[in-house]
Amino acid sequence: MRIKVKVKPGASKNEVKKIEENFYEVRCTTIPEKGKANEKVIELLSEFLDIPKSKIKIIRGQSSREKEIEIE
């Protein structure tokens, strides 16, 4: 399954919102530095979707706020 995610780094709290069927908004307190925000996004999605982090991969948008993510 592939989903699209809009990331808002540097937010006041960590939060995941489902906007549409395959579109999510992720707010994370982590700043986008050396992939730390990407790691936090994967962690938050893992908790929200109740699946292991190892099953989540960022396919597109490593350095963008709009990401495409594959979930096994």
mmCIF file of the N, C-alpha and C atoms, coordinates in Angstrom:
data_MODEL
# 
_entry.id   MODEL 
# 
loop_
_atom_site.group_PDB 
_atom_site.id 
_atom_site.type_symbol 
_atom_site.label_atom_id 
_atom_site.label_alt_id 
_atom_site.label_comp_id 
_atom_site.label_asym_id 
_atom_site.label_entity_id 
_atom_site.label_seq_id 
_atom_site.pdbx_PDB_ins_code 
_atom_site.Cartn_x 
_atom_site.Cartn_y 
_atom_site.Cartn_z 
_atom_site.occupancy 
_atom_site.B_iso_or_equiv 
_atom_site.pdbx_formal_charge 
_atom_site.auth_seq_id 
_atom_site.auth_comp_id 
_atom_site.auth_asym_id 
_atom_site.auth_atom_id 
_atom_site.pdbx_PDB_model_num 
ATOM 1   N N  . MET A 1 1  ? 0.842  -1.176 0.000  1.00 0.00 ? 1  MET A N  1 
ATOM 2   C CA . MET A 1 1  ? 0.000  0.000  0.000  1.00 0.00 ? 1  MET A CA 1 
ATOM 3   C C  . MET A 1 1  ? 0.889  1.242  0.000  1.00 0.00 ? 1  MET A C  1 
ATOM 4   N N  . ARG A 1 2  ? 0.495  2.233  -0.764 1.00 0.00 ? 2  ARG A N  1 
ATOM 5   C CA . ARG A 1 2  ? 1.239  3.495  -0.793 1.00 0.00 ? 2  ARG A CA 1 
ATOM 6   C C  . ARG A 1 2  ? 0.341  4.612  -0.297 1.00 0.00 ? 2  ARG A C  1 
ATOM 7   N N  . ILE A 1 3  ? 0.937  5.496  0.506  1.00 0.00 ? 3  ILE A N  1 
ATOM 8   C CA . ILE A 1 3  ? 0.195  6.645  1.008  1.00 0.00 ? 3  ILE A CA 1 
ATOM 9   C C  . ILE A 1 3  ? 1.011  7.906  0.750  1.00 0.00 ? 3  ILE A C  1 
ATOM 10  N N  . LYS A 1 4  ? 0.334  9.026  0.741  1.00 0.00 ? 4  LYS A N  1 
ATOM 11  C CA . LYS A 1 4  ? 1.011  10.321 0.627  1.00 0.00 ? 4  LYS A CA 1 
ATOM 12  C C  . LYS A 1 4  ? 0.906  11.000 1.980  1.00 0.00 ? 4  LYS A C  1 
ATOM 13  N N  . VAL A 1 5  ? 1.996  11.666 2.352  1.00 0.00 ? 5  VAL A N  1 
ATOM 14  C CA . VAL A 1 5  ? 2.072  12.300 3.664  1.00 0.00 ? 5  VAL A CA 1 
ATOM 15  C C  . VAL A 1 5  ? 2.580  13.722 3.508  1.00 0.00 ? 5  VAL A C  1 
ATOM 16  N N  . LYS A 1 6  ? 1.909  14.651 4.150  1.00 0.00 ? 6  LYS A N  1 
ATOM 17  C CA . LYS A 1 6  ? 2.390  16.024 4.222  1.00 0.00 ? 6  LYS A CA 1 
ATOM 18  C C  . LYS A 1 6  ? 2.958  16.203 5.626  1.00 0.00 ? 6  LYS A C  1 
ATOM 19  N N  . VAL A 1 7  ? 4.226  16.579 5.704  1.00 0.00 ? 7  VAL A N  1 
ATOM 20  C CA . VAL A 1 7  ? 4.916  16.687 6.988  1.00 0.00 ? 7  VAL A CA 1 
ATOM 21  C C  . VAL A 1 7  ? 5.049  18.149 7.390  1.00 0.00 ? 7  VAL A C  1 
ATOM 22  N N  . LYS A 1 8  ? 4.781  18.413 8.657  1.00 0.00 ? 8  LYS A N  1 
ATOM 23  C CA . LYS A 1 8  ? 4.974  19.749 9.221  1.00 0.00 ? 8  LYS A CA 1 
ATOM 24  C C  . LYS A 1 8  ? 5.979  19.622 10.370 1.00 0.00 ? 8  LYS A C  1 
ATOM 25  N N  . PRO A 1 9  ? 7.267  19.753 10.058 1.00 0.00 ? 9  PRO A N  1 
ATOM 26  C CA . PRO A 1 9  ? 8.290  19.633 11.104 1.00 0.00 ? 9  PRO A CA 1 
ATOM 27  C C  . PRO A 1 9  ? 8.338  20.878 11.979 1.00 0.00 ? 9  PRO A C  1 
ATOM 28  N N  . GLY A 1 10 ? 8.863  20.729 13.188 1.00 0.00 ? 10 GLY A N  1 
ATOM 29  C CA . GLY A 1 10 ? 8.992  21.855 14.103 1.00 0.00 ? 10 GLY A CA 1 
ATOM 30  C C  . GLY A 1 10 ? 7.669  22.275 14.712 1.00 0.00 ? 10 GLY A C  1 
ATOM 31  N N  . ALA A 1 11 ? 6.679  21.385 14.690 1.00 0.00 ? 11 ALA A N  1 
ATOM 32  C CA . ALA A 1 11 ? 5.357  21.691 15.258 1.00 0.00 ? 11 ALA A CA 1 
ATOM 33  C C  . ALA A 1 11 ? 5.424  21.696 16.784 1.00 0.00 ? 11 ALA A C  1 
ATOM 34  N N  . SER A 1 12 ? 4.359  22.172 17.407 1.00 0.00 ? 12 SER A N  1 
ATOM 35  C CA . SER A 1 12 ? 4.339  22.237 18.871 1.00 0.00 ? 12 SER A CA 1 
ATOM 36  C C  . SER A 1 12 ? 4.067  20.873 19.514 1.00 0.00 ? 12 SER A C  1 
ATOM 37  N N  . LYS A 1 13 ? 3.464  19.937 18.738 1.00 0.00 ? 13 LYS A N  1 
ATOM 38  C CA . LYS A 1 13 ? 3.242  18.590 19.270 1.00 0.00 ? 13 LYS A CA 1 
ATOM 39  C C  . LYS A 1 13 ? 3.274  17.565 18.147 1.00 0.00 ? 13 LYS A C  1 
ATOM 40  N N  . ASN A 1 14 ? 3.483  16.306 18.515 1.00 0.00 ? 14 ASN A N  1 
ATOM 41  C CA . ASN A 1 14 ? 3.474  15.213 17.546 1.00 0.00 ? 14 ASN A CA 1 
ATOM 42  C C  . ASN A 1 14 ? 2.039  14.759 17.322 1.00 0.00 ? 14 ASN A C  1 
ATOM 43  N N  . GLU A 1 15 ? 1.668  14.654 16.039 1.00 0.00 ? 15 GLU A N  1 
ATOM 44  C CA . GLU A 1 15 ? 0.276  14.320 15.728 1.00 0.00 ? 15 GLU A CA 1 
ATOM 45  C C  . GLU A 1 15 ? 0.169  13.765 14.312 1.00 0.00 ? 15 GLU A C  1 
ATOM 46  N N  . VAL A 1 16 ? -0.719 12.776 14.126 1.00 0.00 ? 16 VAL A N  1 
ATOM 47  C CA . VAL A 1 16 ? -1.008 12.235 12.800 1.00 0.00 ? 16 VAL A CA 1 
ATOM 48  C C  . VAL A 1 16 ? -2.503 12.387 12.557 1.00 0.00 ? 16 VAL A C  1 
ATOM 49  N N  . LYS A 1 17 ? -2.848 12.923 11.386 1.00 0.00 ? 17 LYS A N  1 
ATOM 50  C CA . LYS A 1 17 ? -4.257 13.085 11.007 1.00 0.00 ? 17 LYS A CA 1 
ATOM 51  C C  . LYS A 1 17 ? -4.477 12.402 9.664  1.00 0.00 ? 17 LYS A C  1 
ATOM 52  N N  . LYS A 1 18 ? -5.567 11.659 9.569  1.00 0.00 ? 18 LYS A N  1 
ATOM 53  C CA . LYS A 1 18 ? -5.934 11.064 8.288  1.00 0.00 ? 18 LYS A CA 1 
ATOM 54  C C  . LYS A 1 18 ? -6.841 12.065 7.576  1.00 0.00 ? 18 LYS A C  1 
ATOM 55  N N  . ILE A 1 19 ? -6.390 12.576 6.441  1.00 0.00 ? 19 ILE A N  1 
ATOM 56  C CA . ILE A 1 19 ? -7.138 13.576 5.689  1.00 0.00 ? 19 ILE A CA 1 
ATOM 57  C C  . ILE A 1 19 ? -8.083 12.887 4.695  1.00 0.00 ? 19 ILE A C  1 
ATOM 58  N N  . GLU A 1 20 ? -7.542 11.951 3.930  1.00 0.00 ? 20 GLU A N  1 
ATOM 59  C CA . GLU A 1 20 ? -8.304 11.156 2.969  1.00 0.00 ? 20 GLU A CA 1 
ATOM 60  C C  . GLU A 1 20 ? -7.875 9.706  3.105  1.00 0.00 ? 20 GLU A C  1 
ATOM 61  N N  . GLU A 1 21 ? -8.405 8.851  2.236  1.00 0.00 ? 21 GLU A N  1 
ATOM 62  C CA . GLU A 1 21 ? -8.103 7.417  2.304  1.00 0.00 ? 21 GLU A CA 1 
ATOM 63  C C  . GLU A 1 21 ? -6.595 7.135  2.317  1.00 0.00 ? 21 GLU A C  1 
ATOM 64  N N  . ASN A 1 22 ? -5.851 7.729  1.397  1.00 0.00 ? 22 ASN A N  1 
ATOM 65  C CA . ASN A 1 22 ? -4.409 7.484  1.312  1.00 0.00 ? 22 ASN A CA 1 
ATOM 66  C C  . ASN A 1 22 ? -3.595 8.765  1.474  1.00 0.00 ? 22 ASN A C  1 
ATOM 67  N N  . PHE A 1 23 ? -4.107 9.702  2.261  1.00 0.00 ? 23 PHE A N  1 
ATOM 68  C CA . PHE A 1 23 ? -3.404 10.969 2.481  1.00 0.00 ? 23 PHE A CA 1 
ATOM 69  C C  . PHE A 1 23 ? -3.446 11.326 3.963  1.00 0.00 ? 23 PHE A C  1 
ATOM 70  N N  . TYR A 1 24 ? -2.265 11.549 4.531  1.00 0.00 ? 24 TYR A N  1 
ATOM 71  C CA . TYR A 1 24 ? -2.139 11.852 5.957  1.00 0.00 ? 24 TYR A CA 1 
ATOM 72  C C  . TYR A 1 24 ? -1.352 13.137 6.157  1.00 0.00 ? 24 TYR A C  1 
ATOM 73  N N  . GLU A 1 25 ? -1.590 13.788 7.274  1.00 0.00 ? 25 GLU A N  1 
ATOM 74  C CA . GLU A 1 25 ? -0.794 14.947 7.681  1.00 0.00 ? 25 GLU A CA 1 
ATOM 75  C C  . GLU A 1 25 ? -0.097 14.566 8.981  1.00 0.00 ? 25 GLU A C  1 
ATOM 76  N N  . VAL A 1 26 ? 1.217  14.754 9.005  1.00 0.00 ? 26 VAL A N  1 
ATOM 77  C CA . VAL A 1 26 ? 2.001  14.412 10.187 1.00 0.00 ? 26 VAL A CA 1 
ATOM 78  C C  . VAL A 1 26 ? 2.685  15.663 10.702 1.00 0.00 ? 26 VAL A C  1 
ATOM 79  N N  . ARG A 1 27 ? 2.416  15.997 11.949 1.00 0.00 ? 27 ARG A N  1 
ATOM 80  C CA . ARG A 1 27 ? 3.108  17.105 12.607 1.00 0.00 ? 27 ARG A CA 1 
ATOM 81  C C  . ARG A 1 27 ? 4.100  16.488 13.582 1.00 0.00 ? 27 ARG A C  1 
ATOM 82  N N  . CYS A 1 28 ? 5.344  16.953 13.526 1.00 0.00 ? 28 CYS A N  1 
ATOM 83  C CA . CYS A 1 28 ? 6.338  16.427 14.467 1.00 0.00 ? 28 CYS A CA 1 
ATOM 84  C C  . CYS A 1 28 ? 7.174  17.569 15.034 1.00 0.00 ? 28 CYS A C  1 
ATOM 85  N N  . THR A 1 29 ? 7.573  17.395 16.258 1.00 0.00 ? 29 THR A N  1 
ATOM 86  C CA . THR A 1 29 ? 8.337  18.426 16.960 1.00 0.00 ? 29 THR A CA 1 
ATOM 87  C C  . THR A 1 29 ? 9.797  18.448 16.519 1.00 0.00 ? 29 THR A C  1 
ATOM 88  N N  . THR A 1 30 ? 10.233 17.390 15.859 1.00 0.00 ? 30 THR A N  1 
ATOM 89  C CA . THR A 1 30 ? 11.618 17.271 15.412 1.00 0.00 ? 30 THR A CA 1 
ATOM 90  C C  . THR A 1 30 ? 11.901 18.222 14.250 1.00 0.00 ? 30 THR A C  1 
ATOM 91  N N  . ILE A 1 31 ? 13.095 18.810 14.261 1.00 0.00 ? 31 ILE A N  1 
ATOM 92  C CA . ILE A 1 31 ? 13.483 19.684 13.151 1.00 0.00 ? 31 ILE A CA 1 
ATOM 93  C C  . ILE A 1 31 ? 14.058 18.838 12.007 1.00 0.00 ? 31 ILE A C  1 
ATOM 94  N N  . PRO A 1 32 ? 13.896 19.289 10.771 1.00 0.00 ? 32 PRO A N  1 
ATOM 95  C CA . PRO A 1 32 ? 14.379 18.502 9.626  1.00 0.00 ? 32 PRO A CA 1 
ATOM 96  C C  . PRO A 1 32 ? 15.897 18.625 9.462  1.00 0.00 ? 32 PRO A C  1 
ATOM 97  N N  . GLU A 1 33 ? 16.614 17.837 10.225 1.00 0.00 ? 33 GLU A N  1 
ATOM 98  C CA . GLU A 1 33 ? 18.073 17.892 10.201 1.00 0.00 ? 33 GLU A CA 1 
ATOM 99  C C  . GLU A 1 33 ? 18.634 16.477 10.202 1.00 0.00 ? 33 GLU A C  1 
ATOM 100 N N  . LYS A 1 34 ? 19.429 16.134 9.198  1.00 0.00 ? 34 LYS A N  1 
ATOM 101 C CA . LYS A 1 34 ? 20.093 14.835 9.077  1.00 0.00 ? 34 LYS A CA 1 
ATOM 102 C C  . LYS A 1 34 ? 19.122 13.657 9.148  1.00 0.00 ? 34 LYS A C  1 
ATOM 103 N N  . GLY A 1 35 ? 17.934 13.820 8.580  1.00 0.00 ? 35 GLY A N  1 
ATOM 104 C CA . GLY A 1 35 ? 16.967 12.724 8.525  1.00 0.00 ? 35 GLY A CA 1 
ATOM 105 C C  . GLY A 1 35 ? 16.219 12.444 9.814  1.00 0.00 ? 35 GLY A C  1 
ATOM 106 N N  . LYS A 1 36 ? 16.404 13.283 10.829 1.00 0.00 ? 36 LYS A N  1 
ATOM 107 C CA . LYS A 1 36 ? 15.736 13.048 12.115 1.00 0.00 ? 36 LYS A CA 1 
ATOM 108 C C  . LYS A 1 36 ? 14.218 13.177 12.002 1.00 0.00 ? 36 LYS A C  1 
ATOM 109 N N  . ALA A 1 37 ? 13.748 14.142 11.222 1.00 0.00 ? 37 ALA A N  1 
ATOM 110 C CA . ALA A 1 37 ? 12.306 14.319 11.047 1.00 0.00 ? 37 ALA A CA 1 
ATOM 111 C C  . ALA A 1 37 ? 11.712 13.121 10.300 1.00 0.00 ? 37 ALA A C  1 
ATOM 112 N N  . ASN A 1 38 ? 12.432 12.592 9.309  1.00 0.00 ? 38 ASN A N  1 
ATOM 113 C CA . ASN A 1 38 ? 11.952 11.415 8.575  1.00 0.00 ? 38 ASN A CA 1 
ATOM 114 C C  . ASN A 1 38 ? 11.810 10.218 9.518  1.00 0.00 ? 38 ASN A C  1 
ATOM 115 N N  . GLU A 1 39 ? 12.781 10.029 10.396 1.00 0.00 ? 39 GLU A N  1 
ATOM 116 C CA . GLU A 1 39 ? 12.719 8.939  11.373 1.00 0.00 ? 39 GLU A CA 1 
ATOM 117 C C  . GLU A 1 39 ? 11.515 9.104  12.284 1.00 0.00 ? 39 GLU A C  1 
ATOM 118 N N  . LYS A 1 40 ? 11.259 10.334 12.705 1.00 0.00 ? 40 LYS A N  1 
ATOM 119 C CA . LYS A 1 40 ? 10.124 10.609 13.594 1.00 0.00 ? 40 LYS A CA 1 
ATOM 120 C C  . LYS A 1 40 ? 8.801  10.378 12.861 1.00 0.00 ? 40 LYS A C  1 
ATOM 121 N N  . VAL A 1 41 ? 8.730  10.743 11.594 1.00 0.00 ? 41 VAL A N  1 
ATOM 122 C CA . VAL A 1 41 ? 7.524  10.520 10.797 1.00 0.00 ? 41 VAL A CA 1 
ATOM 123 C C  . VAL A 1 41 ? 7.223  9.024  10.725 1.00 0.00 ? 41 VAL A C  1 
ATOM 124 N N  . ILE A 1 42 ? 8.238  8.215  10.464 1.00 0.00 ? 42 ILE A N  1 
ATOM 125 C CA . ILE A 1 42 ? 8.059  6.760  10.399 1.00 0.00 ? 42 ILE A CA 1 
ATOM 126 C C  . ILE A 1 42 ? 7.598  6.228  11.754 1.00 0.00 ? 42 ILE A C  1 
ATOM 127 N N  . GLU A 1 43 ? 8.195  6.730  12.825 1.00 0.00 ? 43 GLU A N  1 
ATOM 128 C CA . GLU A 1 43 ? 7.815  6.308  14.177 1.00 0.00 ? 43 GLU A CA 1 
ATOM 129 C C  . GLU A 1 43 ? 6.354  6.661  14.473 1.00 0.00 ? 43 GLU A C  1 
ATOM 130 N N  . LEU A 1 44 ? 5.949  7.878  14.149 1.00 0.00 ? 44 LEU A N  1 
ATOM 131 C CA . LEU A 1 44 ? 4.569  8.316  14.409 1.00 0.00 ? 44 LEU A CA 1 
ATOM 132 C C  . LEU A 1 44 ? 3.558  7.537  13.571 1.00 0.00 ? 44 LEU A C  1 
ATOM 133 N N  . LEU A 1 45 ? 3.871  7.311  12.300 1.00 0.00 ? 45 LEU A N  1 
ATOM 134 C CA . LEU A 1 45 ? 2.975  6.516  11.450 1.00 0.00 ? 45 LEU A CA 1 
ATOM 135 C C  . LEU A 1 45 ? 2.872  5.081  11.957 1.00 0.00 ? 45 LEU A C  1 
ATOM 136 N N  . SER A 1 46 ? 3.980  4.536  12.424 1.00 0.00 ? 46 SER A N  1 
ATOM 137 C CA . SER A 1 46 ? 3.999  3.185  12.966 1.00 0.00 ? 46 SER A CA 1 
ATOM 138 C C  . SER A 1 46 ? 3.036  3.065  14.146 1.00 0.00 ? 46 SER A C  1 
ATOM 139 N N  . GLU A 1 47 ? 3.077  4.033  15.043 1.00 0.00 ? 47 GLU A N  1 
ATOM 140 C CA . GLU A 1 47 ? 2.178  4.027  16.204 1.00 0.00 ? 47 GLU A CA 1 
ATOM 141 C C  . GLU A 1 47 ? 0.723  4.226  15.764 1.00 0.00 ? 47 GLU A C  1 
ATOM 142 N N  . PHE A 1 48 ? 0.491  5.163  14.864 1.00 0.00 ? 48 PHE A N  1 
ATOM 143 C CA . PHE A 1 48 ? -0.863 5.499  14.416 1.00 0.00 ? 48 PHE A CA 1 
ATOM 144 C C  . PHE A 1 48 ? -1.528 4.330  13.682 1.00 0.00 ? 48 PHE A C  1 
ATOM 145 N N  . LEU A 1 49 ? -0.769 3.669  12.797 1.00 0.00 ? 49 LEU A N  1 
ATOM 146 C CA . LEU A 1 49 ? -1.308 2.567  11.992 1.00 0.00 ? 49 LEU A CA 1 
ATOM 147 C C  . LEU A 1 49 ? -1.148 1.209  12.674 1.00 0.00 ? 49 LEU A C  1 
ATOM 148 N N  . ASP A 1 50 ? -0.446 1.186  13.800 1.00 0.00 ? 50 ASP A N  1 
ATOM 149 C CA . ASP A 1 50 ? -0.209 -0.024 14.585 1.00 0.00 ? 50 ASP A CA 1 
ATOM 150 C C  . ASP A 1 50 ? 0.488  -1.117 13.761 1.00 0.00 ? 50 ASP A C  1 
ATOM 151 N N  . ILE A 1 51 ? 1.598  -0.713 13.118 1.00 0.00 ? 51 ILE A N  1 
ATOM 152 C CA . ILE A 1 51 ? 2.424  -1.658 12.376 1.00 0.00 ? 51 ILE A CA 1 
ATOM 153 C C  . ILE A 1 51 ? 3.886  -1.392 12.733 1.00 0.00 ? 51 ILE A C  1 
ATOM 154 N N  . PRO A 1 52 ? 4.770  -2.378 12.550 1.00 0.00 ? 52 PRO A N  1 
ATOM 155 C CA . PRO A 1 52 ? 6.189  -2.183 12.873 1.00 0.00 ? 52 PRO A CA 1 
ATOM 156 C C  . PRO A 1 52 ? 6.859  -1.140 11.965 1.00 0.00 ? 52 PRO A C  1 
ATOM 157 N N  . LYS A 1 53 ? 7.814  -0.413 12.513 1.00 0.00 ? 53 LYS A N  1 
ATOM 158 C CA . LYS A 1 53 ? 8.550  0.609  11.750 1.00 0.00 ? 53 LYS A CA 1 
ATOM 159 C C  . LYS A 1 53 ? 9.270  0.005  10.554 1.00 0.00 ? 53 LYS A C  1 
ATOM 160 N N  . SER A 1 54 ? 9.698  -1.246 10.675 1.00 0.00 ? 54 SER A N  1 
ATOM 161 C CA . SER A 1 54 ? 10.443 -1.900 9.599  1.00 0.00 ? 54 SER A CA 1 
ATOM 162 C C  . SER A 1 54 ? 9.597  -2.104 8.340  1.00 0.00 ? 54 SER A C  1 
ATOM 163 N N  . LYS A 1 55 ? 8.281  -1.995 8.440  1.00 0.00 ? 55 LYS A N  1 
ATOM 164 C CA . LYS A 1 55 ? 7.393  -2.185 7.291  1.00 0.00 ? 55 LYS A CA 1 
ATOM 165 C C  . LYS A 1 55 ? 7.065  -0.873 6.580  1.00 0.00 ? 55 LYS A C  1 
ATOM 166 N N  . ILE A 1 56 ? 7.649  0.238  7.048  1.00 0.00 ? 56 ILE A N  1 
ATOM 167 C CA . ILE A 1 56 ? 7.374  1.558  6.482  1.00 0.00 ? 56 ILE A CA 1 
ATOM 168 C C  . ILE A 1 56 ? 8.634  2.105  5.819  1.00 0.00 ? 56 ILE A C  1 
ATOM 169 N N  . LYS A 1 57 ? 8.513  2.526  4.546  1.00 0.00 ? 57 LYS A N  1 
ATOM 170 C CA . LYS A 1 57 ? 9.654  3.077  3.803  1.00 0.00 ? 57 LYS A CA 1 
ATOM 171 C C  . LYS A 1 57 ? 9.243  4.345  3.086  1.00 0.00 ? 57 LYS A C  1 
ATOM 172 N N  . ILE A 1 58 ? 10.112 5.349  3.132  1.00 0.00 ? 58 ILE A N  1 
ATOM 173 C CA . ILE A 1 58 ? 9.880  6.572  2.364  1.00 0.00 ? 58 ILE A CA 1 
ATOM 174 C C  . ILE A 1 58 ? 10.423 6.333  0.960  1.00 0.00 ? 58 ILE A C  1 
ATOM 175 N N  . ILE A 1 59 ? 9.544  6.390  -0.032 1.00 0.00 ? 59 ILE A N  1 
ATOM 176 C CA . ILE A 1 59 ? 9.937  6.121  -1.415 1.00 0.00 ? 59 ILE A CA 1 
ATOM 177 C C  . ILE A 1 59 ? 10.345 7.405  -2.125 1.00 0.00 ? 59 ILE A C  1 
ATOM 178 N N  . ARG A 1 60 ? 9.562  8.468  -1.915 1.00 0.00 ? 60 ARG A N  1 
ATOM 179 C CA . ARG A 1 60 ? 9.828  9.753  -2.551 1.00 0.00 ? 60 ARG A CA 1 
ATOM 180 C C  . ARG A 1 60 ? 9.714  10.867 -1.537 1.00 0.00 ? 60 ARG A C  1 
ATOM 181 N N  . GLY A 1 61 ? 10.525 11.899 -1.717 1.00 0.00 ? 61 GLY A N  1 
ATOM 182 C CA . GLY A 1 61 ? 10.406 13.089 -0.882 1.00 0.00 ? 61 GLY A CA 1 
ATOM 183 C C  . GLY A 1 61 ? 11.255 13.069 0.372  1.00 0.00 ? 61 GLY A C  1 
ATOM 184 N N  . GLN A 1 62 ? 12.433 12.451 0.297  1.00 0.00 ? 62 GLN A N  1 
ATOM 185 C CA . GLN A 1 62 ? 13.329 12.402 1.460  1.00 0.00 ? 62 GLN A CA 1 
ATOM 186 C C  . GLN A 1 62 ? 13.591 13.787 2.042  1.00 0.00 ? 62 GLN A C  1 
ATOM 187 N N  . SER A 1 63 ? 13.759 14.769 1.175  1.00 0.00 ? 63 SER A N  1 
ATOM 188 C CA . SER A 1 63 ? 14.067 16.119 1.653  1.00 0.00 ? 63 SER A CA 1 
ATOM 189 C C  . SER A 1 63 ? 12.922 17.098 1.387  1.00 0.00 ? 63 SER A C  1 
ATOM 190 N N  . SER A 1 64 ? 11.729 16.559 1.159  1.00 0.00 ? 64 SER A N  1 
ATOM 191 C CA . SER A 1 64 ? 10.561 17.388 0.884  1.00 0.00 ? 64 SER A CA 1 
ATOM 192 C C  . SER A 1 64 ? 9.529  17.217 1.996  1.00 0.00 ? 64 SER A C  1 
ATOM 193 N N  . ARG A 1 65 ? 8.622  18.164 2.094  1.00 0.00 ? 65 ARG A N  1 
ATOM 194 C CA . ARG A 1 65 ? 7.548  18.037 3.087  1.00 0.00 ? 65 ARG A CA 1 
ATOM 195 C C  . ARG A 1 65 ? 6.460  17.090 2.614  1.00 0.00 ? 65 ARG A C  1 
ATOM 196 N N  . GLU A 1 66 ? 6.377  16.898 1.300  1.00 0.00 ? 66 GLU A N  1 
ATOM 197 C CA . GLU A 1 66 ? 5.404  15.956 0.740  1.00 0.00 ? 66 GLU A CA 1 
ATOM 198 C C  . GLU A 1 66 ? 6.116  14.671 0.394  1.00 0.00 ? 66 GLU A C  1 
ATOM 199 N N  . LYS A 1 67 ? 5.690  13.594 1.008  1.00 0.00 ? 67 LYS A N  1 
ATOM 200 C CA . LYS A 1 67 ? 6.380  12.317 0.869  1.00 0.00 ? 67 LYS A CA 1 
ATOM 201 C C  . LYS A 1 67 ? 5.429  11.246 0.359  1.00 0.00 ? 67 LYS A C  1 
ATOM 202 N N  . GLU A 1 68 ? 6.000  10.264 -0.327 1.00 0.00 ? 68 GLU A N  1 
ATOM 203 C CA . GLU A 1 68 ? 5.250  9.077  -0.706 1.00 0.00 ? 68 GLU A CA 1 
ATOM 204 C C  . GLU A 1 68 ? 5.855  7.931  0.089  1.00 0.00 ? 68 GLU A C  1 
ATOM 205 N N  . ILE A 1 69 ? 4.997  7.215  0.775  1.00 0.00 ? 69 ILE A N  1 
ATOM 206 C CA . ILE A 1 69 ? 5.466  6.171  1.686  1.00 0.00 ? 69 ILE A CA 1 
ATOM 207 C C  . ILE A 1 69 ? 4.837  4.835  1.309  1.00 0.00 ? 69 ILE A C  1 
ATOM 208 N N  . GLU A 1 70 ? 5.671  3.796  1.333  1.00 0.00 ? 70 GLU A N  1 
ATOM 209 C CA . GLU A 1 70 ? 5.177  2.443  1.048  1.00 0.00 ? 70 GLU A CA 1 
ATOM 210 C C  . GLU A 1 70 ? 5.079  1.680  2.353  1.00 0.00 ? 70 GLU A C  1 
ATOM 211 N N  . ILE A 1 71 ? 3.953  0.989  2.514  1.00 0.00 ? 71 ILE A N  1 
ATOM 212 C CA . ILE A 1 71 ? 3.720  0.172  3.698  1.00 0.00 ? 71 ILE A CA 1 
ATOM 213 C C  . ILE A 1 71 ? 3.535  -1.267 3.227  1.00 0.00 ? 71 ILE A C  1 
ATOM 214 N N  . GLU A 1 72 ? 4.350  -2.155 3.752  1.00 0.00 ? 72 GLU A N  1 
ATOM 215 C CA . GLU A 1 72 ? 4.276  -3.582 3.363  1.00 0.00 ? 72 GLU A CA 1 
ATOM 216 C C  . GLU A 1 72 ? 3.053  -4.236 3.970  1.00 0.00 ? 72 GLU A C  1 
# 
